[in-house]
Amino acid sequence: MSSRIQAHVAVLWSAENGVVEMERRVFRSLAYLCALGLGLWVSAAQGQQVLRIAAVVNEEIISILDLDKRLTLVIRFARMPDTANTRQRLTPGILRDLIDDKLKSQEAKRLGIIAAEGQIEKALAHIQRQNGVKTGEFDAYLERNRIDKNALIERIKTDITWQRVIGLKFSYRIQISDDEVDEVLAEIEQNKGKPENLISEIFLPFPTAAAESDVANLANRLIQQIKSGAPFDAVARSF
């Protein structure tokens, strides 16, 4: 059985509303990737290591190595146990994220949008502070946790450029009246000094009743990880 999972992707711009519509047709089940576990490399006849392909998006390859690097990044920042079971469970969602990121970066490239070095450095500094890493020790922190810095930077670049793509396509549609501004300012003034709560959530669906117990166990593990100090947003990005 071939290890290739071909994802043919068409990015269609609607002439009517300018919305990016992403049509993805995946011709092989993601379950095969789950079965791969941690087998990232396969020996060739000459004893060399041949890189496997996880997906092809508009003729651009996402390798199993790319998938492994993203898995490690998510697991380490979310402070999850780095086990074969964790990787198997996360693999389908992480691969979908990589395919989405590839689509986003391709569209940004088509529009000539790039991430400035200053924006990347600012994002890296924010991640460093989030994880309680001292200034000048971030590279050592990444190396100690086997996090590939280039994979992290690519993720950051995609986030930055996609925000600009969305802004370019939709910002002109947003029209805020003076009355709306006055209404918001009045609400802020009215609530000044009152307690405010910022509520976030992680949604964990279960498709069948049989899966309810597994999802409940997962939810309890996530709660324990967050209570133990795992950043909520890092855990949330994994689901």
Protein Blocks (a to p, Z undefined) as FASTA:
>chain_A
ZZbdcddddddddfklopacdddddfbdfklmmmnmmalbccdfkopacdddfbdcehia
cdfklmmmmmmmmmmmnopacdfklmmmmmmmmmmmmmmmmmmmmmmmmnopacdfklmm
mmmmmmmmmnopaehilmmmmmmnopafklmmmmmmmmmmmmmmmmmmmmmmpccdfklm
mmmmmmmmmmgoiacddddddddddfbfklmmmmmmmmmmmmmmmmnopafklmmmmZZ
